[in-house]
């Protein structure tokens, strides 16, 4: 029996999207959907939800809950990873301590101080999972949805010894959302995107008859900037550097040194930046959960339509050998030629029975490659810290982060890192 294992299945909304998609995919109907999560209550909620969904979709998938991760992984052909090590408490720590130093963040899950420490908490758990996979499902594909995407996908490919592709929905949502905001028709539009996760670039956008739509995008974006709106940071990046970027303005406000500055507090209003937004979202979602629980977990009439998440399409392509194109996070084996070979990049990949085959892009425009490298520097040094156990590389990663370096002195960066190491305690390995 085909086995699809979901690690972190207590995330009910995401489990519905990914596994609900599997239930609607004919090629996956013989699959066992193996669920594992360290939170028994959340896992039971997901089980109830998925059983309801199985009934309403008529799926033949078999749903099984496991109390042991290694057993859940045993015999899997596909493993979906969606974990959050340390939960909300650790994420709050990643905001609260930097805030005391005057370092404000928005999401803190990719680079920056928050991204560094989320990586350091998650890498040991991921490597232990990789060890188990090598023992009980050595040929499985790991579909990684966990952030920080680039760092974790890099580690699993470079050190984990398992076939891994990192997946994010920012690429497939980029053009439709941009065109909707600008009032443009996205029907039949073709685009080319490449870069790194959360900082991939819309390099080309063409109409169905091959007409270049970028001049109109830039014209309408300039008009849009005359009044406040939620995407002001990305539009400003496009104005200054020439190209639109995939992930949200909320994310990008903290990926650069330009937008959140304690000596210029007016920039937060000017660029419509929601500081501490990750914490706000989590609190809002927690408050909504009682209603959502009735809608998802206890709803015997629960319905689902296949989403734009890549997971089910990847598995379908591998099972049927019918090719499917994705934007995947993979190691830079000569794919983007002016980014480091050690980096994890986000490029177009072809998926079929042979697996995930990335396509070569070539050089990015130099200014875009330079922006990517500012984030890659921090990513690679975070990996170095995790794999060597050297505390100095945590400092180096933080010192080279664009936003952190623009706000704090070298002494403050070191002190901040030390305080976060102590605060996260046993969730981190011992650094020397």
C-alpha positions in Angstrom: 0.0 0.0 0.0 1.2 3.5 -0.8 2.0 5.3 2.4 1.9 9.1 2.8 3.1 10.3 6.2 2.3 13.7 7.6 4.6 14.9 10.4 2.9 17.8 12.3 -0.6 16.6 11.3 -2.1 18.4 14.3 -2.2 21.6 12.1 -5.8 21.0 11.1 -6.1 23.6 8.4 -2.9 22.6 6.7 -3.7 18.9 7.0 -7.1 19.6 5.4 -5.4 21.3 2.5 -2.6 18.8 1.8 -4.4 15.5 2.7 -7.8 16.7 1.5 -6.1 17.3 -1.9 -4.8 13.7 -1.7 -8.3 12.4 -1.1 -9.4 14.1 -4.3 -6.5 12.7 -6.4 -7.4 9.5 -8.2 -3.8 8.2 -8.3 -3.5 8.4 -4.5 -6.7 6.6 -3.6 -4.9 3.4 -2.4 -2.8 5.4 0.0 -2.5 5.1 3.8 -2.5 8.6 5.2 -0.3 8.2 8.3 -0.7 11.0 10.9 1.8 11.9 13.6 2.0 14.9 16.0 3.4 15.4 19.4 0.2 17.1 20.5 -2.4 14.3 21.0 -5.4 16.6 21.3 -4.6 18.4 18.0 -3.9 15.1 16.3 -7.3 13.8 17.4 -9.0 16.9 16.0 -7.3 16.3 12.6 -8.3 12.7 12.6 -11.9 13.6 13.2 -11.8 16.2 10.5 -10.1 13.9 8.0 -12.6 11.1 8.7 -15.4 13.6 8.0 -13.7 14.6 4.8 -13.1 11.1 3.7 -16.9 10.4 4.0 -17.9 13.5 2.0 -15.3 13.1 -0.7 -15.9 9.3 -1.0 -12.1 8.8 -0.8 -10.7 5.3 -0.4 -7.7 6.5 1.5 -7.0 4.8 4.8 -6.4 7.2 7.7 -4.1 5.9 10.5 -2.9 7.7 13.6 0.5 6.8 15.1 1.9 7.6 18.5 5.4 6.9 17.5 7.1 8.9 14.7 9.4 6.1 13.5 6.4 3.8 13.1 4.6 6.6 11.2 7.6 6.8 8.9 8.1 3.1 8.4 7.4 2.2 4.8 6.5 5.7 3.7 7.0 6.7 0.1 6.2 10.4 0.8 6.7 12.3 4.0 5.1 15.7 4.5 6.8 17.9 7.1 5.0 20.8 8.8 6.3 21.1 12.3 6.9 24.0 14.7 9.5 23.2 17.2 9.0 25.1 20.5 5.5 26.2 19.5 4.1 29.6 20.2 6.1 30.2 23.4 9.4 30.0 21.5 8.1 32.2 18.7 7.1 34.8 21.3 10.5 34.6 22.8 12.0 35.4 19.4 10.0 38.6 19.4 10.1 39.7 23.0 13.8 39.6 23.7 14.8 41.4 20.4 12.1 44.0 21.1 13.9 44.9 24.4 17.0 45.6 22.3 15.0 47.9 20.0 15.0 45.3 17.2 11.4 45.0 15.8 10.3 42.2 13.5 7.2 41.2 11.6 7.1 37.4 11.0 10.6 36.2 12.2 10.4 32.8 10.5 12.9 33.0 7.6 16.0 35.1 8.3 16.8 37.7 10.9 17.1 36.9 14.6 13.8 35.0 14.6 14.7 32.9 11.6 18.2 32.1 13.0 16.8 30.7 16.2 13.9 28.9 14.7 16.4 27.2 12.4 18.6 26.3 15.4 15.6 24.8 17.3 14.4 22.9 14.3 17.5 21.4 12.7 18.2 18.8 15.4 14.6 17.6 15.2 14.8 17.4 11.4 18.1 15.6 11.5 16.8 13.0 13.9 13.8 12.5 11.6 16.2 12.1 8.7 18.1 9.4 10.6 14.8 7.5 11.1 13.9 7.9 7.5 17.2 6.5 6.4 16.4 3.4 8.5 12.7 2.8 7.7 11.9 4.6 4.5 15.2 5.3 2.8 13.8 5.9 -0.7 11.0 8.3 0.5 10.7 11.9 -0.8 10.5 14.5 2.0 8.1 17.4 1.1 9.2 20.1 3.4 6.7 22.9 4.2 8.4 24.0 7.5 10.2 27.3 7.8 12.9 28.5 7.6 12.5 26.8 4.2 15.9 27.5 2.7 17.9 26.5 5.8 16.0 23.4 6.6 15.8 22.1 3.0 19.6 22.8 2.7 20.3 20.8 5.8 18.2 17.8 4.9 19.8 17.6 1.4 23.3 18.3 2.5 23.5 16.5 5.9 20.2 14.6 6.2 20.8 12.0 3.5 17.1 12.1 2.3 15.6 13.3 -0.9 14.1 16.6 0.0 12.2 19.4 -1.9 11.1 22.5 -0.1 7.6 23.8 -1.0 6.0 27.2 -0.5 2.9 28.7 -2.1 4.3 32.2 -2.6 5.4 31.5 -6.2 2.1 30.2 -7.5 0.2 33.0 -5.7 2.5 35.8 -6.8 1.1 36.9 -10.2 -2.6 36.2 -9.5 -2.4 38.3 -6.3 -0.4 41.1 -7.9 -2.8 41.3 -10.9 -5.8 41.3 -8.6 -4.4 44.2 -6.7 -3.6 46.2 -9.8 -7.0 45.4 -11.5 -5.3 43.4 -14.3 -6.6 40.3 -16.0 -4.3 37.3 -15.2 -6.1 34.9 -17.6 -3.5 33.1 -19.7 -0.6 35.1 -18.3 2.8 33.4 -18.3 5.6 34.2 -15.9 9.2 33.3 -15.0 10.3 33.3 -11.4 13.6 32.4 -9.7 15.6 33.3 -6.6 15.5 32.0 -3.1 12.5 31.1 -0.9 10.5 34.2 0.1 12.8 36.3 -2.1 12.3 34.9 -5.6 11.9 37.4 -8.4 9.2 37.9 -11.0 11.6 38.2 -13.9 9.2 38.1 -16.8 5.4 38.3 -17.1 3.8 37.9 -20.5 0.3 37.9 -21.9 -1.1 34.8 -23.6 0.0 36.3 -27.0 3.6 36.9 -25.7 3.2 40.7 -24.9 5.4 42.0 -22.2 3.1 43.1 -19.3 5.8 44.5 -17.0 5.6 48.1 -18.2 1.9 48.1 -17.4 2.6 46.5 -14.0 5.1 49.2 -13.1 2.8 52.0 -14.3 -0.1 50.8 -12.3 2.1 50.1 -9.3 3.3 53.7 -9.3 -0.3 54.9 -9.2 -1.1 52.5 -6.4 1.7 53.8 -4.3 0.1 57.3 -4.1 -2.2 56.0 -1.4 -1.4 53.6 1.5 -2.0 49.9 0.9 -0.8 46.6 2.2 1.8 45.9 -0.4 3.8 49.1 -0.3 7.2 47.5 0.6 7.2 45.2 -2.4 6.1 47.9 -4.8 9.0 50.1 -3.5 11.4 47.2 -4.0 10.2 46.9 -7.5 10.6 50.7 -8.1 14.1 50.7 -6.7 15.4 47.4 -8.0 13.3 46.8 -11.1 11.4 43.6 -10.2 8.5 42.4 -8.1 9.3 39.8 -5.4 7.2 36.7 -4.4 6.6 36.9 -0.7 4.5 39.5 1.1 5.5 43.0 2.1 5.0 42.0 5.7 7.9 39.5 5.3 10.0 41.8 3.2 9.9 44.6 5.6 12.3 42.6 7.8 14.5 41.1 5.0 16.1 44.4 4.2 17.7 47.3 6.2 15.5 50.0 4.7 12.0 49.7 6.2 12.0 49.1 10.0 14.3 51.6 11.7 13.9 52.7 15.3 15.5 56.1 14.6 12.8 56.6 11.9 9.6 55.3 13.5 7.5 57.1 10.9 8.6 54.5 8.3 6.3 51.9 9.9 3.3 54.0 9.0 4.7 55.2 5.7 5.2 51.6 4.5 2.2 50.1 6.3 4.3 47.6 8.3 2.5 45.5 10.9 5.2 45.0 13.6 4.9 41.7 15.5 2.4 40.5 13.0 3.2 36.8 13.5 2.1 37.0 17.1 -1.0 39.0 16.2 -2.0 36.3 13.7 -1.4 33.4 16.1 -3.5 35.2 18.8 -6.3 35.9 16.3 -6.2 32.3 15.1 -6.3 30.9 18.6 -9.4 33.2 19.4 -11.1 31.9 16.2 -10.3 28.2 16.9 -13.5 27.5 18.8 -15.6 28.5 15.8 -13.1 26.9 13.4 -13.3 23.7 15.4 -17.0 23.4 14.7 -16.5 24.3 11.1 -13.6 21.8 10.6 -13.4 19.1 13.2 -17.1 18.6 14.1 -18.6 19.2 10.6 -19.9 15.9 9.2 -20.7 17.8 6.0 -17.2 19.2 5.5 -16.3 19.9 1.9 -13.0 20.4 0.1 -11.8 21.6 -3.2 -8.3 20.8 -4.4 -5.9 23.7 -3.5 -2.9 25.1 -5.2 -0.5 23.5 -2.7 2.0 21.4 -4.6 2.0 18.3 -2.4 -0.7 16.2 -4.0 0.4 17.2 -7.5 4.0 16.1 -6.8 2.8 12.7 -5.6 0.4 12.3 -8.5 3.1 13.1 -11.0 5.5 10.6 -9.5 2.9 7.9 -9.3 1.5 8.4 -12.8 4.7 9.6 -14.6 2.6 12.5 -16.0 4.9 15.5 -15.7 4.0 18.5 -13.5 5.8 21.8 -13.1 6.5 23.3 -9.7 8.5 26.0 -8.1 10.8 23.9 -5.8 13.5 24.7 -3.2 16.5 22.7 -4.1 20.3 22.9 -3.8 22.0 25.2 -6.3 23.8 22.7 -8.5 24.6 25.3 -11.2 21.0 26.4 -11.4 21.3 30.1 -10.6 24.8 30.8 -11.7 25.5 34.0 -9.8 24.4 32.6 -6.4 26.6 30.4 -4.2 26.6 26.7 -5.0 26.1 25.9 -1.3 22.8 27.8 -1.3 19.2 26.5 -1.5 17.4 28.2 -4.4 13.8 28.4 -5.6 13.5 27.5 -9.3 11.2 25.8 -11.7 11.3 22.0 -11.4 9.8 19.2 -13.5 8.3 16.3 -11.5 7.6 12.9 -12.9 8.4 9.2 -12.0 12.1 10.2 -12.0 11.5 12.5 -9.1 12.2 16.3 -8.9 14.4 17.6 -11.7 15.3 21.3 -11.4 15.8 23.5 -14.4 18.8 25.7 -15.0 18.0 29.4 -14.9 21.4 31.1 -15.4 22.3 34.6 -14.0 19.8 36.7 -12.1 20.0 40.4 -12.8 23.0 41.5 -10.7 21.1 43.7 -8.2 18.7 40.9 -7.5 21.5 38.3 -7.0 23.1 40.8 -4.6 19.9 41.1 -2.5 19.6 37.3 -2.4 23.1 37.0 -1.2 22.5 39.2 1.8 20.0 36.7 3.0 22.0 33.6 1.9 24.9 34.8 4.0 22.8 34.5 7.1 21.3 31.2 6.0 24.7 29.6 5.4 26.2 30.7 8.6 23.1 29.5 10.5 23.7 26.1 8.9 27.4 26.3 9.9 26.5 27.1 13.5 24.1 24.2 13.7 26.5 21.7 12.2 29.7 22.7 14.0 28.1 23.6 17.3 30.2 26.8 17.3 28.4 29.8 19.0 30.6 32.2 17.1 28.7 31.3 13.9 25.4 32.2 15.5 26.9 35.7 16.1 28.2 35.8 12.5 24.8 34.9 11.1 23.1 37.6 13.1 25.8 40.2 12.4 25.4 39.6 8.6 21.6 39.8 8.7 20.7 43.1 6.9 18.0 44.3 9.3 19.7 43.3 12.5 23.0 44.8 11.4 21.3 48.1 10.5 19.7 48.4 14.0 22.1 47.0 16.6 25.8 47.3 17.5 28.1 44.3 17.4 28.1 44.1 21.2 24.3 44.3 21.3 24.0 41.6 18.6 26.3 39.3 20.7 24.4 40.0 23.9 21.0 39.4 22.2 22.2 36.1 20.8 23.5 35.0 24.2 20.2 35.9 25.9 18.2 34.0 23.3 20.4 30.9 23.6 19.8 31.0 27.4 16.0 31.6 27.0 15.5 28.7 24.6 17.4 26.4 26.9 17.0 22.7 26.1 15.3 23.3 22.8 18.8 24.2 21.5 21.8 21.9 21.3 24.9 22.9 23.4 27.1 25.5 21.6 30.7 26.0 22.5 
